[in-house]
C-alpha cells in the first residue's frame, strides 16, 4: 500500500521528444467517482513546448525517410507492450476517466489492435501505378503515385477514450513517418503519458539505428487555454482534433490554410424498422440500445441518444427497452459488475440533469432514471420529448435516451436527418433494400445495419458530416489525411 501511495503522489513525467520531463506547474488527476487523487503530473512550460515543436520540425526529413520495416517494428512493439500491461492500463483508465473496468479493458484491447493494424498498413503503404497511355499523346508514360507526410501533426485528444483516441492519432503518424505532438485532455493525461513511456522504448535518443528518431513523438500536458499557440504554429501543418463542436469550429476558423481533421461528435440515432418484428429481435435490439446508450455513461460521440420506432412496434418495444435500461448496474467503476459509472465530473452531470429537467418541464416523461447523485447520472429513458428540446437536438454526452414513435421507415430516416449532426446511425432491419435505402438516404458518415450506431472497427473510415466534423479517422484514412500524394511520371517506357 505504501508503494501504491507513492505511485499516486510522485509526479509522472511527460514525454518531450522521447525523453521524460517535468514542468513547473503541478497537475493533479482525481477519480470522477469519489474525487480521490489517482495520480500527478505537471504542465509543460512554454519553453518545453517550444523545444518539442522545434525537435519535431527538425526531424521531419529523417522521419519521412524511415524504412517501412522500422516504422512497422516500432508499432508492433507498442502493440505488444500495451497487451502485456493491459490490466494496469485498464485500471488507470478507470481511475482517471471513471468508465467501468469492463469498458476500460475493451478500450485497451482496441488500442492493441489499432497499433497492430497500423504496423500492417505501414508495410503495405506503397502507392499506386497509373498507366498514362490511355491517351495517344502519353504513349510510353506511366505514373507512380506515392503519399508523403505533410509534416508535423498536432494531435488533440479528448477525455472519453484517453488511450484509443490517442492511439488513433499516434499510430497513423508513425506508420507514415510523420512526427507528432500529442496534447491529451487535461482531465485524463495519465494514460497518454503511459503510452508515451512505451513509445520511448522504441525511440533512439542518440540518433536512430533501429527505432524512431528522437523528436518524432512528444506527449505534452498543456491546458486548453494555451493550446491556441500550438494550433497556430506554422511548423505544425496538420491538426487532428477530437472534441466538442464549438472548439473544432474555432480551430477551423483560426487556421484555414492548415490541413485540419475534426471529429466533433453527434447525437447518434437508431431506428427500429417495420420488418424488425420478432420477439427475439425486439428484445435483442432493446438490450443493445440500452447498453450502448450508457456504456461510457453516454460519453461517446456514437452513444445511442435517439431511437425512432415504427408506430406499430412501439408499444411492444418500449417496455423491453425500459427493462433493459433498468437492469444496468450503476456504481463504482472499479467493480467488475458495474455497467455505468460517473460522468467525467459533477459539472457534466449537473448539465445533463438540467437538460432532462428542461425537457420534462416542456412535457417529456421519464420512463426510468432521472435522479443525479454527485457526478453520477443514472441511465435515463425519455418519451414525449418536444422536438426542440436539447436532449433531442444537441449532443447530451450523458446516459440519456429519447424514444420517438414514427409512422414508417421513411419518416424515421427523415427524423434522423433532421439534426445538425451526422456521425453514425443504426438501422435495425433484415431487408437488404431497406439497408441500401438507409445508406443512400441518411446524411451520416456511417450506417450500421442490424445494430446500434455505436459499432466501430478501428480500421474502417470513421467520421461524420455536417456538425460532426471533417476528415476521417481509422488507421488508413488518417494516414491519407496526414500525407499528400506525390506523382512521378516515367517517360519512354515500352509498356
C-alpha positions as CSV (number, residue, x, y, z in Angstrom):
1,X,0.0,0.0,0.0
2,X,2.9,2.4,0.7
3,X,4.2,1.7,-2.8
4,X,0.8,2.4,-4.3
5,X,0.5,5.7,-2.4
6,X,4.0,6.7,-3.6
7,X,2.9,6.0,-7.2
8,X,-0.1,8.3,-6.8
9,X,1.8,11.2,-5.3
10,X,5.1,11.0,-7.3
11,X,4.6,13.2,-10.4
12,X,4.6,11.2,-13.6
13,X,6.9,12.7,-16.3
14,X,5.6,13.8,-19.7
15,X,7.5,12.9,-22.8
16,X,9.4,15.7,-24.6
17,X,11.0,14.4,-27.8
18,X,11.1,10.9,-26.4
19,X,12.7,11.9,-23.1
20,X,11.0,12.2,-19.7
21,X,10.5,15.8,-18.4
22,X,8.7,17.7,-15.7
23,X,7.2,21.2,-15.8
24,X,6.9,23.8,-13.1
25,X,3.1,23.7,-12.6
26,X,1.6,20.5,-11.0
27,X,-1.4,18.8,-12.4
28,X,-3.4,16.6,-10.1
29,X,-5.8,13.9,-11.5
30,X,-8.7,12.9,-9.4
31,X,-11.2,10.0,-9.7
32,X,-14.5,11.1,-11.1
33,X,-16.4,8.7,-8.9
34,X,-15.2,9.8,-5.5
35,X,-12.7,12.6,-6.1
36,X,-9.7,10.8,-4.6
37,X,-6.2,11.6,-6.0
38,X,-5.2,8.9,-8.6
39,X,-2.0,10.5,-9.9
40,X,0.0,13.6,-10.6
41,X,2.0,15.0,-13.4
42,X,2.8,18.6,-14.5
43,X,2.1,21.0,-17.3
44,X,4.7,21.6,-19.9
45,X,6.2,25.1,-19.8
46,X,6.1,27.4,-22.9
47,X,9.8,26.7,-23.3
48,X,9.3,23.0,-23.2
49,X,6.5,23.2,-25.7
50,X,8.9,25.2,-28.0
51,X,11.6,22.5,-27.5
52,X,9.1,19.8,-28.6
53,X,7.9,21.7,-31.6
54,X,11.4,22.5,-32.7
55,X,12.6,18.9,-32.3
56,X,9.6,17.6,-34.2
57,X,10.1,20.1,-37.0
58,X,13.8,19.4,-37.2
59,X,13.3,15.6,-37.6
60,X,10.7,15.8,-40.4
61,X,13.0,14.7,-43.2
62,X,14.5,11.9,-41.0
63,X,11.1,10.6,-40.0
64,X,9.8,10.6,-43.6
65,X,12.9,8.6,-44.7
66,X,12.4,5.8,-42.2
67,X,12.1,2.5,-43.9
68,X,8.9,0.7,-43.6
69,X,10.3,-2.1,-41.5
70,X,11.5,0.3,-38.8
71,X,8.1,2.1,-38.6
72,X,6.2,-1.3,-38.5
73,X,8.6,-2.8,-35.9
74,X,8.0,0.2,-33.6
75,X,4.3,-0.1,-34.0
76,X,4.4,-3.8,-33.3
77,X,6.5,-3.2,-30.2
78,X,4.0,-0.7,-28.8
79,X,1.1,-3.0,-29.6
80,X,2.8,-5.9,-27.8
81,X,3.7,-3.8,-24.7
82,X,0.1,-2.5,-24.5
83,X,-1.1,-6.1,-24.4
84,X,1.5,-7.0,-21.8
85,X,0.4,-4.2,-19.5
86,X,-3.3,-4.4,-20.4
87,X,-4.7,-4.8,-16.9
88,X,-2.6,-2.0,-15.4
89,X,-3.6,0.4,-18.2
90,X,-7.3,-0.5,-17.9
91,X,-7.3,0.2,-14.2
92,X,-5.5,3.6,-14.9
93,X,-8.2,4.5,-17.5
94,X,-10.9,3.6,-15.0
95,X,-9.2,5.7,-12.3
96,X,-8.8,8.9,-14.2
97,X,-11.8,8.6,-16.6
98,X,-14.4,6.8,-14.4
99,X,-15.5,4.4,-17.1
100,X,-16.3,0.9,-15.8
101,X,-13.4,-1.5,-15.8
102,X,-15.1,-3.8,-18.4
103,X,-15.2,-0.9,-20.8
104,X,-11.6,0.2,-20.0
105,X,-10.4,-3.3,-20.8
106,X,-12.2,-3.1,-24.1
107,X,-10.5,0.2,-24.9
108,X,-7.1,-1.3,-24.2
109,X,-7.9,-4.3,-26.5
110,X,-8.9,-1.8,-29.2
111,X,-5.7,0.2,-28.8
112,X,-3.6,-3.0,-29.1
113,X,-5.4,-3.7,-32.4
114,X,-5.0,-0.1,-33.6
115,X,-1.2,-0.2,-33.3
116,X,-1.1,-3.7,-34.8
117,X,-3.2,-2.6,-37.7
118,X,-1.0,0.5,-38.2
119,X,2.1,-1.8,-38.4
120,X,0.4,-3.8,-41.1
121,X,-0.6,-0.7,-43.0
122,X,2.9,0.7,-42.7
123,X,4.2,-2.4,-44.5
124,X,1.8,-2.0,-47.5
125,X,1.7,1.8,-47.8
126,X,3.3,1.6,-51.2
127,X,1.4,3.9,-53.6
128,X,-0.2,3.2,-57.0
129,X,0.8,2.8,-60.6
130,X,-1.3,4.5,-63.3
131,X,-1.0,3.9,-67.0
132,X,-1.0,7.1,-68.8
133,X,-1.0,5.7,-72.4
134,X,-4.8,5.7,-72.4
135,X,-4.3,8.8,-74.4
136,X,-2.1,8.6,-77.6
137,X,-0.1,11.6,-76.5
138,X,1.1,9.8,-73.4
139,X,2.3,6.6,-75.1
140,X,5.2,5.2,-73.2
141,X,4.4,7.0,-70.0
142,X,3.4,5.6,-66.5
143,X,2.8,7.5,-63.2
144,X,3.8,6.3,-59.8
145,X,1.7,8.0,-57.1
146,X,3.1,7.8,-53.6
147,X,2.0,9.6,-50.5
148,X,4.5,11.7,-48.4
149,X,4.0,13.2,-45.0
150,X,2.6,16.8,-44.9
151,X,4.8,17.5,-41.8
152,X,4.4,17.5,-38.1
153,X,0.9,16.5,-36.8
154,X,-0.7,18.2,-33.7
155,X,-3.0,15.6,-32.2
156,X,-5.5,16.9,-29.6
157,X,-7.4,14.2,-27.9
158,X,-10.5,14.2,-25.5
159,X,-11.1,12.6,-22.1
160,X,-13.6,9.9,-23.1
161,X,-11.2,7.5,-24.7
162,X,-7.9,8.5,-23.1
163,X,-5.9,5.6,-24.8
164,X,-7.5,4.6,-28.0
165,X,-8.3,8.1,-29.3
166,X,-4.6,9.0,-28.7
167,X,-3.7,5.8,-30.5
168,X,-5.8,6.9,-33.5
169,X,-3.6,9.9,-33.8
170,X,-0.2,8.5,-32.9
171,X,-0.3,5.1,-34.8
172,X,-1.1,6.6,-38.2
173,X,1.6,9.2,-37.8
174,X,4.3,6.7,-37.0
175,X,3.0,4.5,-39.9
176,X,3.6,7.2,-42.5
177,X,6.7,8.7,-40.9
178,X,5.2,12.0,-39.6
179,X,6.4,13.5,-36.3
180,X,3.5,14.1,-33.9
181,X,2.9,16.2,-30.8
182,X,0.0,14.9,-28.6
183,X,-2.0,17.2,-26.3
184,X,-4.1,14.9,-24.1
185,X,-7.2,16.1,-22.3
186,X,-6.2,17.8,-19.1
187,X,-8.7,15.7,-17.1
188,X,-7.1,12.4,-18.3
189,X,-3.4,12.8,-19.1
190,X,-2.0,9.8,-17.3
191,X,-3.0,7.1,-19.8
192,X,-1.4,9.1,-22.6
193,X,1.8,9.6,-20.6
194,X,2.0,5.8,-20.0
195,X,1.6,5.3,-23.8
196,X,4.4,7.9,-24.2
197,X,6.6,5.7,-21.9
198,X,6.0,2.7,-24.2
199,X,6.8,4.8,-27.3
200,X,10.0,6.0,-25.7
201,X,11.1,2.3,-25.6
202,X,11.4,2.4,-29.4
203,X,12.9,5.9,-29.6
204,X,16.7,6.3,-30.2
205,X,17.9,9.4,-28.3
206,X,21.4,9.4,-29.9
207,X,20.0,9.0,-33.4
208,X,18.0,6.2,-35.0
209,X,19.6,2.9,-35.7
210,X,16.6,0.6,-35.2
211,X,13.9,2.7,-33.7
212,X,12.2,6.1,-34.1
213,X,14.3,9.3,-34.2
214,X,14.2,11.4,-31.1
215,X,11.8,14.3,-31.6
216,X,9.3,12.2,-33.5
217,X,6.8,11.8,-30.7
218,X,6.1,14.2,-27.7
219,X,3.2,13.9,-25.3
220,X,2.7,17.2,-23.5
221,X,0.0,18.1,-20.9
222,X,-1.0,21.6,-22.0
223,X,-4.0,23.5,-20.6
224,X,-6.7,24.2,-23.1
225,X,-6.4,27.9,-22.8
226,X,-2.7,27.6,-24.0
227,X,-3.5,25.3,-26.9
228,X,-4.1,28.2,-29.4
229,X,-0.4,28.8,-29.8
230,X,0.2,25.2,-30.8
231,X,-2.7,25.3,-33.3
232,X,-1.4,28.4,-34.9
233,X,2.2,27.3,-35.1
234,X,3.2,27.1,-38.8
235,X,5.6,24.3,-38.1
236,X,2.6,22.1,-37.3
237,X,0.8,21.9,-40.7
238,X,-1.7,19.2,-39.7
239,X,-4.1,19.5,-36.8
240,X,-6.1,16.4,-35.8
241,X,-8.7,17.3,-33.2
242,X,-11.3,15.2,-31.5
243,X,-13.7,17.0,-29.1
244,X,-16.5,19.5,-28.9
245,X,-18.1,21.2,-31.9
246,X,-17.5,24.8,-30.8
247,X,-13.8,24.2,-30.2
248,X,-13.5,22.4,-33.5
249,X,-15.2,25.2,-35.4
250,X,-12.9,27.7,-33.7
251,X,-9.8,25.7,-34.8
252,X,-11.0,25.5,-38.3
253,X,-11.6,29.3,-38.5
254,X,-8.2,30.0,-36.8
255,X,-6.1,28.1,-39.3
256,X,-7.8,27.9,-42.7
257,X,-4.6,27.3,-44.5
258,X,-3.8,24.1,-42.5
259,X,-5.0,20.6,-43.1
260,X,-7.5,20.1,-40.2
261,X,-9.4,17.0,-39.4
262,X,-12.2,17.3,-36.9
263,X,-14.2,14.6,-35.1
264,X,-16.8,16.6,-33.3
265,X,-19.4,14.1,-32.1
266,X,-23.1,13.9,-32.7
267,X,-26.5,12.8,-31.4
268,X,-26.5,9.3,-32.8
269,X,-29.8,7.7,-33.7
270,X,-31.1,4.2,-34.2
271,X,-34.3,3.2,-36.0
272,X,-36.4,0.1,-35.4
273,X,-37.7,-0.6,-38.9
274,X,-41.1,-2.1,-39.7
275,X,-39.7,-5.5,-40.6
276,X,-37.9,-5.9,-37.2
277,X,-40.9,-7.7,-35.7
278,X,-39.9,-10.8,-33.8
279,X,-39.9,-11.0,-30.0
280,X,-36.2,-12.1,-30.0
281,X,-35.3,-9.3,-32.4
282,X,-37.0,-6.6,-30.4
283,X,-35.5,-7.9,-27.1
284,X,-32.0,-8.0,-28.6
285,X,-32.3,-4.5,-30.1
286,X,-33.6,-3.2,-26.7
287,X,-30.6,-4.8,-25.0
288,X,-28.1,-3.4,-27.5
289,X,-29.6,0.1,-27.4
290,X,-29.7,0.0,-23.5
291,X,-26.1,-1.0,-23.3
292,X,-24.7,1.4,-25.9
293,X,-26.6,4.4,-24.8
294,X,-24.9,4.1,-21.4
295,X,-21.7,2.2,-21.9
296,X,-19.4,5.2,-21.2
297,X,-22.0,6.9,-19.1
298,X,-23.2,8.1,-22.5
299,X,-19.8,9.9,-23.0
300,X,-19.2,8.6,-26.5
301,X,-19.9,10.5,-29.7
302,X,-21.7,7.5,-31.1
303,X,-23.6,6.5,-27.9
304,X,-27.3,6.0,-28.8
305,X,-29.2,9.2,-28.0
306,X,-32.3,9.0,-30.2
307,X,-34.4,5.9,-31.0
308,X,-37.1,6.0,-33.7
309,X,-39.6,3.1,-33.6
310,X,-42.2,2.2,-36.2
311,X,-45.5,3.0,-34.6
312,X,-47.0,-0.5,-34.6
313,X,-43.8,-1.8,-32.9
314,X,-43.6,1.0,-30.3
315,X,-45.8,-0.4,-27.6
316,X,-44.0,-3.8,-27.7
317,X,-40.5,-2.3,-27.9
318,X,-40.6,0.4,-25.2
319,X,-41.2,-1.9,-22.2
320,X,-38.3,-4.1,-23.3
321,X,-36.0,-1.1,-23.6
322,X,-37.0,0.3,-20.2
323,X,-36.5,-3.1,-18.6
324,X,-33.1,-3.4,-20.2
325,X,-32.0,0.0,-19.0
326,X,-33.3,-0.6,-15.5
327,X,-31.2,-3.8,-15.3
328,X,-28.0,-1.9,-15.9
329,X,-25.9,-1.7,-12.7
330,X,-24.7,1.7,-11.7
331,X,-21.9,2.3,-9.2
332,X,-18.2,2.1,-8.6
333,X,-16.5,1.7,-11.9
334,X,-13.7,-0.4,-10.4
335,X,-16.4,-3.1,-9.6
336,X,-16.3,-5.8,-12.2
337,X,-20.1,-5.9,-12.2
338,X,-20.7,-2.2,-12.8
339,X,-22.2,-1.3,-16.2
340,X,-22.4,2.5,-15.8
341,X,-20.1,4.7,-13.8
342,X,-19.9,8.5,-13.3
343,X,-19.5,11.3,-15.8
344,X,-16.1,13.0,-16.0
345,X,-17.1,15.4,-13.3
346,X,-20.0,16.7,-11.3
347,X,-20.4,19.7,-13.6
348,X,-21.1,17.4,-16.5
349,X,-23.7,15.5,-14.5
350,X,-25.4,18.8,-13.5
351,X,-25.6,19.8,-17.1
352,X,-27.2,16.5,-18.1
353,X,-29.6,16.9,-15.2
354,X,-30.6,20.4,-16.3
355,X,-31.3,19.3,-19.9
356,X,-33.5,16.4,-18.7
357,X,-35.3,18.7,-16.3
358,X,-35.9,21.2,-19.1
359,X,-37.4,18.5,-21.3
360,X,-39.7,17.3,-18.5
361,X,-40.8,20.8,-17.8
362,X,-41.8,21.0,-21.5
363,X,-43.8,17.9,-21.3
364,X,-41.5,14.9,-21.6
365,X,-41.9,11.8,-19.4
366,X,-39.1,10.0,-17.6
367,X,-39.7,6.3,-18.1
368,X,-36.7,5.3,-15.9
369,X,-33.8,7.1,-14.3
370,X,-33.6,10.9,-13.9
371,X,-32.1,11.4,-10.4
372,X,-28.5,12.6,-10.2
373,X,-26.1,11.5,-7.4
374,X,-22.9,13.7,-7.4
375,X,-21.1,13.0,-10.7
376,X,-23.3,10.0,-11.5
377,X,-26.4,10.4,-13.5
378,X,-28.5,7.2,-13.9
379,X,-29.4,5.7,-17.3
380,X,-32.5,7.6,-18.3
381,X,-35.2,7.0,-20.9
382,X,-37.4,9.9,-22.0
383,X,-40.6,9.8,-24.1
384,X,-42.9,12.6,-25.3
385,X,-39.9,14.9,-25.8
386,X,-40.6,18.2,-27.6
387,X,-38.9,18.5,-31.0
388,X,-36.8,21.5,-29.9
389,X,-35.5,20.1,-26.6
390,X,-31.8,20.0,-26.1
391,X,-31.9,16.2,-25.3
392,X,-33.1,15.7,-28.9
393,X,-31.3,18.4,-30.9
394,X,-27.9,18.6,-29.2
395,X,-25.3,16.1,-28.0
396,X,-26.2,15.1,-24.5
397,X,-22.9,13.3,-23.9
398,X,-24.5,11.5,-21.0
399,X,-26.7,8.5,-20.2
400,X,-29.9,9.8,-21.7
401,X,-32.0,8.2,-24.4
402,X,-35.0,9.7,-26.2
403,X,-37.6,7.3,-27.8
404,X,-39.9,8.6,-30.5
405,X,-42.8,6.9,-32.4
406,X,-42.7,7.3,-36.2
407,X,-45.2,6.4,-38.9
408,X,-42.9,4.4,-41.2
409,X,-39.3,3.9,-42.1
410,X,-39.2,6.9,-44.4
411,X,-40.4,9.2,-41.5
412,X,-37.7,7.6,-39.3
413,X,-35.0,8.3,-41.8
414,X,-36.2,11.9,-42.2
415,X,-36.1,12.3,-38.4
416,X,-32.6,11.0,-38.2
417,X,-31.5,13.5,-40.8
418,X,-33.3,16.4,-39.0
419,X,-30.2,17.1,-37.0
420,X,-27.2,19.4,-37.0
421,X,-25.0,16.3,-36.7
422,X,-24.3,13.3,-38.9
423,X,-21.8,10.8,-37.4
424,X,-23.3,7.3,-37.5
425,X,-26.8,5.7,-37.4
426,X,-28.0,2.3,-36.5
427,X,-30.7,0.7,-38.7
428,X,-32.4,-2.4,-37.3
429,X,-33.7,-4.2,-40.4
430,X,-33.4,-7.6,-42.1
431,X,-34.3,-6.2,-45.6
432,X,-31.5,-5.6,-48.0
433,X,-33.4,-3.0,-49.9
434,X,-34.1,-1.1,-46.6
435,X,-30.4,-1.2,-45.8
436,X,-29.5,0.2,-49.2
437,X,-32.2,2.9,-48.9
438,X,-30.8,3.9,-45.5
439,X,-27.3,4.0,-46.8
440,X,-28.4,6.3,-49.7
441,X,-30.7,8.4,-47.6
442,X,-29.1,9.0,-44.3
443,X,-26.7,12.0,-44.1
444,X,-24.2,10.4,-41.8
445,X,-20.6,9.1,-42.0
446,X,-21.6,5.5,-41.3
447,X,-24.7,3.3,-41.4
448,X,-24.7,0.3,-39.1
449,X,-27.2,-2.3,-40.3
450,X,-28.7,-4.6,-37.8
451,X,-27.0,-3.0,-34.8
452,X,-26.5,0.2,-32.8
453,X,-24.7,3.3,-34.3
454,X,-22.0,2.7,-31.6
455,X,-20.2,0.0,-33.5
456,X,-16.8,0.9,-34.7
457,X,-14.0,-1.2,-36.2
458,X,-10.7,0.7,-35.8
459,X,-9.5,0.1,-39.3
460,X,-12.7,1.4,-41.0
461,X,-13.1,5.1,-42.1
462,X,-14.8,6.8,-39.2
463,X,-16.1,10.4,-39.1
464,X,-19.1,12.4,-40.0
465,X,-20.8,15.2,-41.9
466,X,-22.5,18.5,-41.0
467,X,-21.7,19.4,-37.4
468,X,-19.9,16.1,-36.8
469,X,-16.7,17.2,-38.4
470,X,-14.5,16.8,-41.5
471,X,-12.0,14.1,-42.4
472,X,-11.9,10.5,-41.3
473,X,-10.2,8.6,-38.5
474,X,-9.4,4.9,-38.9
475,X,-5.8,3.9,-39.4
476,X,-5.6,4.1,-43.2
477,X,-7.9,7.0,-43.5
478,X,-5.8,9.0,-41.1
479,X,-2.7,8.0,-42.9
480,X,-4.2,9.6,-46.0
481,X,-5.1,12.7,-44.1
482,X,-1.5,13.0,-42.8
483,X,0.0,12.8,-46.3
484,X,-0.1,14.4,-49.7
485,X,0.0,12.5,-53.0
486,X,3.2,13.0,-54.9
487,X,3.4,11.9,-58.6
488,X,6.4,10.7,-60.5
489,X,5.9,10.3,-64.3
490,X,8.3,7.9,-66.1
491,X,8.7,8.5,-69.8
492,X,9.8,6.4,-72.8
493,X,8.8,3.0,-71.4
494,X,7.8,0.1,-73.5
495,X,4.6,-0.7,-71.7
